[in-house]
Structure formats: structure tokens, C-alpha cells
Amino acid sequence: MHLEVHDGLVELGLILAIATMLVIAPALRVPYPILLVVGGLVLGLVPGMPEFELPPELVFFGVLPPLLYGAAFFTSLRDLRASARPITALAVGLVVATTVGVAVVAHAFVDGLSWGSAFVLGAIVSPTDPLAATSIARRLGVPRKLVTIVEGESLVNDGTGLVAYRVAVVAVISGSFSAWEAGGLFVLSVVGGVGVGLGVGWLVRQLRRRLDNPPAEITISLLTGYLAFIPAELLGVSAVLAAVTAGIYLGWFTPELTTAQVRLQSVAVWEIVQYLLNALLFVLVGLQLPVVVDALGDISAGALIGYSALISLTVVAVRFAWVFAVLQAPKWFAGRMSSWRGGVFLSWAGMRGAVSLAAALALPLTTDAGEPFPGRDLVLFLTFAVILFTLVAMGLTLPLLIRWLGLEDDGVEEREDAEARIRGAEAALARLEELVGEEWVREDTAERMRGAYRFRTNRFEARLDDGDDGSIESRSLDYQRLRRELLDAERDALLGLRRAGVISNDVWLRVERDLDLEDERLDI
């Protein structure tokens, strides 16, 4: 195998460009999905850049399962339950409304798009992607209840949107449609997907509780999304809901399955995996758009821009209308989104991403009759346009909207954090008193432990006291500053020993890891 100089330079330039965008995104305070989509589009227009055509299987079966499973695994089941009603209204009702609304507009105004293809387009752009919206919301201190709704909606509407997509695609390729069959297929897909996810989750749970091998356990964790997704797809039920269900199930039971070492390592691994997969997807969206446009050479640029604007605005308008319709419902139903400010935020946070991209790329090339899938290239282009519009236009203006709405952190997470640490310290003190009579527990050691835990309790209780003068927190920060200086001194000495050849690289890595773990506990 020989790499041509031109191809090598192009690949190297592409890698450097992507790396540069990832590096400068935090400095620009722009979520990296937005920058990668725009950057990918610019790179795709560079003369001499090769055409990138994504195999549908790569995205649908290669990238989606771990992304869906990972997002579900780290989701709070308690918060999902607390926001179940508004999440259901958005993840089910809004998916149907978006599918129908986009289909009606697309069929009426987009030349040559049949009813079947219009419904396929509506189903493709109905699921949301929370990545950019939630990163902005957390940075600007949006109340957690609203962030939970955005994340929960995305988890569930991925499944409902792709079930609607499957129904629409079957109708197009078969040339027939039955409301009863469609309804039955929808229910079967949802129930079957959840069932497969629970079954796979239970089996993986039984396996992992018997393992004590961190690399193997983390590898199984990375593969679990595939273990749920692929069997569900083979059975013809919702693979998305299977992966999501398995993730939620194992996320809830993970404390009984893992050790401290596995948890520390797996969180780091999952952060990198999700980051890289999302980066790959979003840059490829931009790179692929010029290829899709070339396939529509018989449609004028003005018409394509008009269609893109019309469908994108329809997606946004339907979301606004549905969210504010839900706000008019009784408070017990609207629940955590029952304010107009929250409604505006939720309406503008409905960005599209990976699932819509995967669904569009997975469209069949032909129908059962051997004819080309009607309007496939146009559906693919309009999907890319909606992703680009919602990510860039809505993503870049979301910070301004949040500030204009005056949304502020409600402090719930900080209070829960303090209360959890207080309860933990109290449990430790109670256990200490139970053990103090043991012969291996020295009195001076026990007293030092009491002092440390009492100070920790006082420190976090002060955070819950509005009248606190801050003296305890100041003492803690002073201590942490001193601890950081001492840790740095240890690191310098350790590095000197390594450079002088006094200690091996393995010893340096082991001791450095212990210092890093201590460093990570500091708040400064």
C-alpha cells in the first residue's frame, strides 16, 4: 500500500484543521459541534479536497450505538422521572407534530417531493441533539430542570423519531400505507426496543458483577451499546430505544458493578470516546454537504436556499407552537417547564445532529419495485440544511437568548452536592464511633479523623447557611492552596529523580498518578 504525496498532504492538512478547530473552540466560547460543522463546510469547499461520502452503516451501526448508550448511562433516572410528563410531551407529541408539519409544508412547497418522501423528511428532522444546547446552558447557569428536559427529550425522541422514520420508509419502498399497520408497528417497535434493552442490560449486569478486571469491564461497557442495538435492529424493533434502555438500566445499577478504579478509568474513557465520535460526525456533516449539493445539479441554488429556509423555519415554528401549547396545559402536566421563559429556551434549544444525519444517510437507494428512492438526494440535502441551521444559527444565538431571558442557576445542584457530602461525613463519623473500640484503631488516628470529618461537615453546612460569613470556606481554600503548592513540590522532586535515572518510568507513572488523584480533589 502506497500513499501518494498529494493524498498524504490533504489528509495531514485535514487532521491539522480539525485539531485546530477543537483547540480554539473553548477560546472562542463556541460549542465544538458548531465550529466543526462550519469548519467542515469550509474545508469541503477548498479546491482539491476529495469528496467525502459516508457509508450509511458507518454512522448508523458504528457511531450511534455508543453515543446513545453513553448519553443514557450518565443520565439521572431520578431527574427523568421528575420531568417525565414534559419530556413525554416533547419526545412523543412533538415528534409526531414535527413529522406531520414538515411533511405538509415540504409536499406543498418543495417541487417533486411526494407525500411519502415528505413524511420521511419530517421523521428524520424530528429528533433533537442536546450536545451544543446543554453545553451552552451549563456554562451560562440555566436551571438544571430545563437542562434535564432537553437531555431527556433527546434520549426518548431519538427512539420515537426513528420509529416514525421506519414506518415512513416502509411505506415509500413498498408503495402502500395502512394506519393500523403503522400504529401496530410503532407500538411493537417501542415495546420491543425497551424489552431488548432491559434484557441485554440484565445480562451485562450479571456478567459484570462477576468480573474484577478493569480493562475487560470498560471494554464490555463500550460494547454494550452495540450488544443492545444490533439484536434489536435484527428483530425489527427500535434499536435506538434498546441502546438507551440498556444505558439507563446499567447506569442505575453501576455502583454495585464497579470498583473505584473502574469508575475513575471508565469515566475518562467515555469522555474521550463521546468527544471523538461527536467530533467525527459533526465535521463530516460539513464535509459531505458539497457532495450532496453536487447531486442536485438540476435544481437552482436559489431554489435550494429557499427550500432549506422554509423547512428549517417550519421545524422551529412547530417546536415553538407545541411547547407553548404544552405550557397552556394544567401545571401538573407542564410541570418543570411551566413558565414562558423556560418555554422560549426549550423552543430555541431544539437543535438537530447525529441521529438525523444517520437516518438520512441510511435511506435506501431503491424501492421494492427497483425504482430509485423518490427524492432521496433532496431529502438528504434538506436534512443537512436543517442540521446546519439549527446548530449554527440557533446555537450561536442561544447565549444571547439565555441572557435576555434572565435565566439563572437555581442552585439546586450545589445544595444537593453539599447535602450529599454532609450525609457522607456524618455516616463516616458514625462508623468511626463503631470502630473506635477495635484494637487496630489508634486513639490519636481516630481523633484526627474526627477533626477532619467535623471540619468537612461544618464547611458544607456553611454553604447551606445564607448568613455564613465565609470564614470556614476561606480556611478551606487556604489549606487547598497550600496543599497544591506542596503537591507541585513533590512533582518537581519526582521529575528530577526520573530525569536523573534514579527511578524507572513505571515508578514515576505510579507515584504521579497518586499525586494527580490528590490534586483532583482540590477545588482550586
C-alpha positions in Angstrom: 0.0 0.0 0.0 1.5 3.3 -1.1 0.3 6.8 0.0 0.5 9.4 -2.7 2.2 12.7 -1.7 -0.9 14.8 -2.6 -3.2 12.5 -0.7 -0.9 12.4 2.3 -0.7 16.2 2.4 -4.5 16.5 2.1 -5.1 14.1 4.9 -2.5 15.8 7.1 -4.0 19.2 6.4 -7.4 17.9 7.3 -6.3 16.4 10.6 -4.4 19.6 11.5 -7.5 21.7 10.6 -9.8 19.6 12.7 -7.3 19.6 15.6 -7.0 23.4 15.4 -10.8 23.8 15.5 -11.1 21.6 18.6 -8.3 23.6 20.3 -9.7 27.1 19.5 -13.4 26.2 20.2 -13.1 26.8 24.0 -11.2 30.0 23.5 -14.0 31.3 21.2 -16.6 30.1 23.7 -18.3 28.2 20.9 -19.5 24.6 21.4 -17.3 22.4 19.3 -20.1 20.9 17.2 -21.0 24.3 15.8 -17.4 25.1 14.9 -16.8 21.7 13.4 -19.9 21.8 11.2 -18.9 25.3 9.8 -15.3 24.3 9.5 -16.1 21.1 7.7 -18.3 23.0 5.3 -15.4 25.5 4.6 -12.9 22.6 4.2 -15.3 20.8 1.8 -15.3 23.9 -0.5 -11.5 24.0 -0.7 -10.2 23.3 -4.2 -8.6 19.9 -4.4 -10.3 18.5 -1.3 -11.5 14.9 -2.0 -15.2 14.1 -1.9 -16.3 12.5 1.4 -19.2 10.1 1.0 -20.2 8.5 4.3 -21.3 4.8 4.2 -24.7 4.7 6.0 -23.7 1.7 8.0 -20.7 3.6 9.5 -22.9 6.2 11.1 -25.9 4.1 11.9 -24.2 0.9 13.2 -20.8 2.2 14.0 -21.2 5.6 15.7 -24.8 5.8 17.0 -24.8 2.8 19.5 -22.0 4.0 21.8 -23.3 7.6 21.6 -26.8 6.7 22.6 -25.7 4.2 25.3 -23.2 6.6 26.8 -25.7 9.5 26.9 -28.3 7.3 28.6 -25.8 5.7 31.0 -24.8 9.1 32.5 -28.4 10.4 32.7 -30.1 10.8 36.0 -33.0 8.4 36.3 -34.4 10.5 39.2 -34.5 13.6 37.1 -36.1 11.8 34.2 -38.9 10.6 36.4 -39.4 14.1 37.9 -39.7 15.6 34.4 -41.5 12.6 32.8 -44.6 14.5 31.7 -43.0 17.4 29.8 -40.4 15.0 28.4 -43.1 12.7 27.1 -45.0 15.7 25.6 -41.9 16.7 23.7 -40.4 13.4 22.9 -43.6 11.8 21.6 -46.2 14.5 20.8 -43.7 17.0 19.3 -42.1 14.2 17.2 -45.5 13.5 15.6 -46.3 17.2 15.2 -42.9 17.9 13.6 -43.2 14.9 11.3 -46.7 15.9 10.1 -45.9 19.7 10.0 -42.7 19.3 7.9 -44.4 16.7 5.6 -47.3 19.1 4.9 -45.1 22.1 4.1 -42.5 20.0 2.2 -45.1 18.4 0.0 -46.9 21.7 -0.7 -43.8 23.8 -1.5 -40.9 21.6 -2.5 -41.2 20.7 -6.1 -41.3 17.0 -6.8 -41.4 15.7 -3.3 -44.0 13.0 -2.8 -46.1 12.6 0.3 -44.1 9.5 1.3 -40.7 11.3 0.9 -42.1 14.3 2.7 -43.1 12.2 5.7 -39.7 10.6 5.7 -38.1 14.0 5.8 -40.3 15.1 8.7 -39.4 12.0 10.7 -35.7 12.4 10.0 -35.6 16.0 11.3 -37.9 15.3 14.3 -35.3 14.1 16.8 -33.1 16.6 18.6 -29.4 16.6 19.6 -28.7 18.1 23.1 -24.9 18.4 22.9 -24.5 22.1 21.9 -27.5 23.3 23.7 -26.7 21.7 27.0 -23.0 22.8 26.9 -24.1 26.4 26.5 -26.9 26.1 29.1 -24.5 24.7 31.7 -21.9 27.3 31.0 -24.4 30.1 31.5 -26.1 28.6 34.5 -29.5 27.7 33.1 -31.7 25.9 35.8 -31.0 22.2 35.9 -34.6 21.3 35.5 -34.6 22.8 32.0 -31.3 21.1 31.0 -32.8 17.8 32.2 -35.8 18.3 29.9 -33.6 19.0 26.9 -31.5 15.9 27.6 -34.4 13.6 28.5 -36.3 14.7 25.4 -33.4 13.9 23.2 -32.9 10.4 24.7 -36.6 9.4 24.1 -37.3 11.3 20.8 -34.4 9.5 19.2 -36.4 6.3 19.5 -39.8 7.7 18.6 -38.4 9.7 15.7 -36.7 6.7 14.2 -39.7 4.5 14.7 -41.7 7.1 12.7 -38.9 7.1 10.2 -39.0 3.3 9.8 -42.8 3.4 9.2 -42.5 6.2 6.6 -39.6 4.4 4.8 -41.5 1.1 4.7 -44.5 3.0 3.1 -42.3 4.6 0.4 -40.4 1.5 -0.6 -43.4 -0.8 -0.5 -45.8 1.7 -2.2 -48.6 1.1 0.3 -49.6 2.5 3.7 -52.0 1.3 6.4 -52.8 3.3 9.5 -53.5 0.2 11.5 -50.3 -1.5 10.4 -48.3 1.7 11.1 -49.8 2.0 14.6 -49.1 -1.6 15.3 -45.5 -1.3 14.0 -45.0 1.8 16.2 -46.1 0.0 19.4 -44.2 -3.1 18.6 -41.0 -1.2 17.9 -41.2 0.8 21.1 -42.2 -2.1 23.4 -39.7 -4.5 21.6 -36.9 -2.0 21.8 -37.4 -1.4 25.5 -37.6 -5.2 26.1 -34.4 -5.9 24.2 -32.6 -3.1 26.1 -33.8 -4.4 29.5 -32.8 -8.0 28.6 -29.3 -7.0 27.4 -28.9 -4.7 30.4 -29.7 -7.6 32.8 -27.3 -10.0 31.1 -24.5 -7.5 31.1 -25.2 -6.7 34.7 -24.9 -10.4 35.7 -21.6 -10.7 33.8 -20.0 -7.5 35.1 -20.8 -8.2 38.8 -18.7 -11.4 38.4 -15.7 -9.6 36.9 -12.7 -8.0 38.6 -10.8 -6.9 35.6 -10.9 -3.1 34.8 -9.8 -3.3 31.1 -12.3 -6.0 30.4 -15.1 -4.3 32.3 -14.5 -1.0 30.4 -14.4 -2.8 27.1 -17.7 -4.5 27.8 -19.1 -1.1 28.8 -18.1 0.3 25.4 -19.6 -2.7 23.6 -22.9 -2.8 25.4 -24.5 -0.2 23.1 -23.8 -2.5 20.2 -25.0 -5.6 22.1 -28.4 -3.9 22.5 -28.6 -2.0 19.2 -27.7 -4.8 16.7 -30.1 -7.5 18.1 -32.9 -5.0 18.2 -32.3 -4.0 14.6 -32.2 -7.6 13.5 -35.6 -8.2 15.3 -37.1 -5.2 13.6 -37.7 -3.2 16.8 -36.4 0.1 17.9 -32.6 -0.3 18.2 -32.3 3.3 19.5 -34.6 2.6 22.4 -32.8 -0.7 23.1 -29.4 1.1 23.4 -31.0 3.9 25.5 -32.8 1.5 27.8 -29.7 -0.6 28.4 -27.8 2.6 29.2 -30.3 3.8 31.7 -30.6 0.4 33.3 -26.9 -0.2 33.8 -26.3 3.4 34.8 -28.6 2.9 37.7 -27.0 -0.3 38.8 -23.4 0.7 38.2 -22.5 1.3 41.9 -22.9 -2.4 42.6 -21.0 -3.5 39.5 -17.8 -1.4 39.6 -14.8 -0.6 41.9 -13.3 2.8 42.4 -10.6 2.0 39.8 -13.1 1.0 37.2 -15.2 4.1 37.8 -12.3 6.5 37.5 -11.0 4.9 34.3 -14.3 4.4 32.6 -15.5 7.9 33.1 -12.3 9.2 31.4 -12.6 6.7 28.6 -16.2 7.5 27.9 -15.5 11.2 27.9 -12.9 10.8 25.2 -15.0 8.3 23.1 -18.0 10.5 23.1 -15.9 13.6 22.3 -14.2 11.9 19.3 -17.3 10.3 17.9 -19.3 13.6 18.1 -16.3 15.5 16.6 -16.1 13.0 13.7 -19.9 13.2 13.0 -20.1 17.0 13.0 -17.1 17.6 10.9 -18.3 15.1 8.4 -21.7 16.8 8.1 -19.9 19.9 6.9 -17.5 17.9 4.6 -20.4 16.0 3.0 -22.7 18.9 2.2 -20.9 20.0 -1.0 -21.2 16.4 -2.3 -24.9 16.4 -1.6 -25.3 19.7 -3.4 -23.5 18.4 -6.4 -26.0 15.6 -6.7 -28.8 18.2 -7.0 -27.3 20.0 -10.0 -30.7 20.2 -11.8 -32.1 22.4 -9.0 -31.1 26.0 -8.9 -29.1 27.4 -5.9 -31.9 29.9 -5.2 -34.5 27.1 -5.0 -32.3 25.0 -2.7 -31.7 28.0 -0.4 -35.5 28.7 -0.4 -36.4 25.1 0.4 -33.7 25.0 3.2 -35.0 28.2 4.8 -38.7 27.0 4.6 -38.1 23.6 6.1 -35.8 24.9 8.8 -38.2 27.6 9.8 -41.1 25.1 9.8 -39.1 22.9 12.3 -38.6 25.9 14.6 -42.2 27.2 14.2 -43.7 23.8 15.0 -41.5 23.5 18.1 -42.5 26.9 19.4 -46.1 26.2 18.8 -46.0 22.8 20.5 -44.0 24.0 23.5 -46.3 26.9 24.2 -49.4 24.7 23.7 -48.0 22.4 26.4 -47.4 25.5 28.6 -51.2 26.2 28.4 -51.9 22.7 29.9 -52.5 22.3 33.6 -49.4 22.8 35.7 -49.4 19.2 36.9 -48.7 18.2 33.2 -46.5 21.1 32.1 -44.5 20.6 35.3 -41.0 21.9 35.2 -41.4 23.9 32.0 -44.3 26.0 33.3 -43.0 29.5 32.6 -42.8 31.4 29.3 -39.1 32.0 29.8 -38.5 28.2 30.1 -40.7 27.7 27.1 -38.7 30.1 24.9 -35.4 28.4 26.0 -36.7 24.9 25.3 -38.1 26.0 21.9 -34.8 27.5 20.8 -32.7 24.6 22.2 -34.1 22.1 19.7 -31.0 21.6 17.6 -30.5 18.6 15.3 -27.5 16.4 14.9 -26.2 12.8 14.9 -29.5 10.9 14.7 -30.9 13.0 11.9 -27.7 12.6 10.0 -27.6 8.8 10.5 -31.2 8.4 9.5 -30.8 10.5 6.3 -27.7 8.6 5.2 -29.4 5.2 5.9 -32.2 5.9 3.3 -32.4 3.0 0.8 -31.3 3.7 -2.7 -34.2 1.9 -4.3 -37.8 0.8 -3.6 -39.1 -2.7 -3.7 -40.0 -2.1 -7.4 -36.4 -1.4 -8.2 -37.1 2.3 -8.8 -34.8 5.0 -7.3 -36.0 6.1 -3.8 -38.0 9.2 -4.7 -36.4 12.5 -3.7 -33.5 10.8 -1.8 -30.9 13.4 -2.6 -33.2 16.3 -1.9 -34.2 14.7 1.5 -30.6 14.3 2.3 -29.8 17.9 1.4 -32.7 19.3 3.4 -31.7 17.3 6.4 -28.1 18.7 6.2 -29.6 22.2 5.9 -31.8 21.8 9.0 -28.8 20.4 11.0 -26.6 23.4 9.8 -29.3 26.0 10.5 -30.3 24.7 14.0 -26.7 24.2 15.1 -25.2 27.4 13.7 -28.0 30.0 13.7 -29.7 28.8 16.9 -26.5 27.6 18.7 -24.7 30.9 18.2 -27.7 33.0 19.3 -28.7 30.8 22.3 -26.3 32.5 24.7 -27.8 35.9 23.9 -31.3 34.5 24.3 -30.4 33.0 27.7 -29.1 36.3 28.9 -32.1 38.2 27.6 -34.5 35.8 29.3 -32.6 36.2 32.6 -32.3 32.5 33.2 -30.1 31.8 36.2 -28.8 28.8 38.0 -31.3 27.8 40.7 -28.6 26.4 42.9 -30.3 23.0 43.2 -27.2 21.1 42.2 -24.9 22.9 44.7 -27.3 22.4 47.5 -27.6 18.7 46.7 -23.8 18.4 46.5 -23.4 20.0 49.9 -26.1 17.8 51.5 -24.6 14.7 50.0 -21.2 15.5 51.4 -22.7 16.3 54.8 -24.5 13.0 54.9 -21.4 11.1 53.8 -19.3 12.8 56.5 -21.9 12.0 59.1 -22.0 8.4 58.0 -18.2 8.2 58.3 -18.3 9.7 61.8 -21.0 7.2 62.9 -18.9 4.3 61.5 -15.8 5.7 63.2 -17.5 5.5 66.6 -18.5 1.9 65.9 -14.9 1.0 65.1 -13.1 3.0 67.8 -13.1 0.1 70.2 -11.2 -2.1 67.7 -7.6 -2.8 68.7 -6.3 -1.7 65.3 -7.9 1.8 65.6 -5.5 4.1 67.5 -6.9 6.9 69.5 -4.8 9.6 68.0 -5.7 8.4 64.5 -9.4 8.4 65.4 -9.2 11.9 66.8 -7.5 13.2 63.6 -10.3 11.5 61.6 -13.0 13.1 63.8 -11.4 16.5 63.3 -11.2 16.2 59.5 -14.8 15.0 59.1 -16.2 17.5 61.6 -14.5 20.3 59.6 -15.9 18.9 56.4 -19.4 18.8 57.9 -19.1 22.4 59.1 -17.7 23.5 55.8 -20.6 22.2 53.7 -23.2 23.2 56.3 -21.9 26.7 55.9 -22.7 26.6 52.2 -26.3 26.0 53.1 -26.4 28.8 55.5 -27.3 32.2 53.9 -25.9 34.0 56.9 -22.5 32.4 56.8 -19.6 34.9 56.8 -17.4 32.7 54.6 -14.6 32.2 57.2 -14.8 28.4 57.1 -14.7 28.3 53.2 -11.8 30.7 53.3 -9.8 28.4 55.7 -10.5 25.5 53.4 -9.3 27.4 50.3 -6.2 28.5 52.1 -5.5 24.9 53.1 -6.1 23.7 49.5 -3.8 26.4 48.1 -1.0 25.2 50.5 -1.7 21.6 49.5 -1.4 22.4 45.8 2.0 24.1 46.5 3.2 21.0 48.3 2.0 18.7 45.6 3.8 20.8 43.0 7.0 20.4 45.1 6.5 16.7 45.2 6.0 16.6 41.4 9.2 18.6 40.8 11.2 16.3 43.0 9.7 13.2 41.3 10.5 14.6 37.9 14.1 15.3 38.9 14.5 11.7 40.1 13.2 10.4 36.7 15.5 12.7 34.7 18.4 11.6 36.8 17.6 8.0 36.2 17.1 7.3 39.9 13.6 5.8 39.3 12.1 4.0 36.4 9.3 5.3 34.2 6.9 2.8 35.8 7.6 4.1 39.3 7.2 7.7 38.1 3.8 6.9 36.5 2.6 5.2 39.6 3.6 7.9 42.1 2.5 10.7 39.7 -0.9 9.1 39.4 -1.3 9.2 43.2 -0.4 12.9 43.3 -2.9 13.5 40.5 -5.7 11.8 42.4 -4.9 14.0 45.4 -4.8 17.1 43.1 -8.2 16.3 41.6 -9.9 16.5 45.0 -8.9 20.2 45.3 -11.4 22.9 44.5 -8.9 25.4 43.3 
